[in-house]
C-alpha cells in the first residue's frame, strides 16, 4: 500500500455569480452527465462530437475497440483542425482578437481571427509550395513564446503535416534526438527571444543539432524576434519575414481523417529515451473544446490566459487549439513571471482584464514567496476562474491563490491530466464542484477513473494505489511514435487494456481524488516532467563518473528537486567544481531544467543481490526520512548509513 499523509478538511463552494455564468451549474447536472456516459457511453460521445465539430464528412462509427488498446474514434470522419479553430469563426468573429501577445520587453500585438487565418494560410502555402511539405511529413517547431509559434503549429495542421514542438529550454542535443526520432524534414525556429530582460538564442542551437546529425532536415525557417546576429546556411535556412508576406492568402485545408496524427509531443517516461506521444485529430480537438467549455466556461467576452509554454501539452491544448476552437481570445506571454518584478503577471492581468487564468503550482509558490502581497497592488477584479496544472498543489499555495489572487470570489480549477490524455481528466467544474484544496476533485463526465492496488484489486476509500482510467476517451494517446510495443507495455499492460496513468492516488469518502505523485521513475520539477533515467544517462556521459542514481527530493518551490547520488571513478578533490561540471554536462545533454540541485558523492549505491538500485531507499535518504524498508537483504546494507550521514553538495 502507498502511504498517504496529506489530509485536508476545508471545503469551498463556488460563488453563485460564477455558477450563474457556468455551463454546468450544479452537482446534480454533473451527476446526470456522468450517468449518461455510464449508461450510453457511445451515445454520449456521439452527441458531443456531432454538436461540437464541423465534420467535412460525418463519421460512421463512434468508437472502434477491435484493436484495443489502439482505440479509434469517429471512424472515417473527415475534418481539418484549422477549420474548427479558424475558418468557422471568420464570419462571426473575424475582427475579434484571437491571440493577444505581450513580449517580455512589453511589446503588444493583437491578432484578429481574420489576420490569424490569413497568416496561417500564407505559412501553409509556403510549407507546401516552397518547401515541398506533404501530408504526414514531420516538422519540428523550436520557438520562443511568440505568435509565430502558434501560427507554425496551425500551418502544419492546415496541410496535414505533423508538428513536434520542442520546448525552447531544451539543449541542442535534446533537440537533435527529437528531430532524429521523428525523422523531421524541416525545423521552424527563431533567432531567439527575450527572457529575464535579456535576449537568448535558439538558432545557434539548431545549427549545432544539425551539424551533428539530423540528416532528414532539408530546410529551416527562421523568425526574427530579437534581431541578434545569427548564421544562415545558404540553400537551407530562410527568413520567415522575407517569404511569408509574398504567399497567397488562401490555402485549401487538407481533408484529414479523424484518426490521422494531429501531432507528436515528446515526454519523459521510465527509460532514458523520451516518448513521442501521438495524438489523433478528431478526438483531440473535440475534447480540447469541450474541456474549455466545461472547465473554463469560456465565453465570448473572456480574456483567457494560460501561462504554459507551447513546448508542453498544456500549451498545445490550452493556449492554441482549445481556446481557438472556442473562438476565444488567448493571451500569450513571452517571458518569466518575475521580470521586471514578481508583479508582472498581475500587472498584465489588470491591463488586459484577464478573466480566466491558468498556471502551475510552482509559479504560484514562487510568486507567493517572493511577493505575497503583490497581487493586492493591482486590480484583479476581472478574474473569475483560476486554474492550476502540472503537479499537486499544496493547500497553502491553493489558499493564497484563492484568497490573495482570486479575492475569495473565483473558482480554483485544479486540473489533473497528462501529455498522454490530451486534455483535462479530473477537475472541478467551476460553477458546480465544491473545492477541497489540494484535490483535483472528480473525473469529468465521460472520464472514468479508479484506483487499484498492485494486485489489481480496487483500493478502499483513502487507500493509495495506481490511478487508472478504465474506459477509453477521445483525446487519449494513440501510440508512441515508432514504438507500439512500448505504448502497450507502458500504459496498457497493468490490467485488462485499461490505461495506467503512472500516478499514485487515493479516493476519499466523498469520491474526491487526491493525486499523490508519480509511481514510476519520473520526477516533476517545477511542473516539468523528467525521467530520472534520462537525467542519469546525461550525467553518466561525464567521464569522471562511474555510476549514478537520480531521485526527486520534496522541494518547497519546485515541487521536487533533482537529487543525484554519484559514484565517481576517482576521488574527487574539489566537490564544488565537480558539481558545476556535472551540471554543465546535463545542461548540454538535456537543458538547464534537468540540472541536479543536490549531489552526494558516494563509494556505492544500495543494491539488491541481483544488482538493482534501490531507488526507494535513495528517495527516503534524499528526503531525510526514516527508512522503513528491510535493508538486510541488500548486497551492501552498510552503504545506507554512510549515505544518511553524507552532506549533499
Ligand atoms: O504526475 C501528474 C502531474 O503531471 C504529470 C503529467 O505531466 P505532463 O505529461 O508533463 O503534463 C503536465 C500537464 C498536463 C501527471 O502524471 N500532474 C499534472 N496535473 C496535476 C498533476 N499532479 C497533481 N495535480 C494535478 N493537477
Boltz pocket constraint, residues with backbone or C-beta under 6 A from the ligand:
constraints:
  - pocket:
      binder: B
      contacts: [[A, 267], [A, 313], [A, 314], [A, 388], [A, 389], [A, 390], [A, 391], [A, 392], [A, 393], [A, 414], [A, 415], [A, 416], [A, 417], [A, 418], [A, 419], [A, 420], [A, 426], [A, 440], [A, 501], [A, 502], [A, 503], [A, 515], [A, 517], [A, 518], [A, 524], [A, 527], [A, 528], [A, 529]]
      max_distance: 6.0
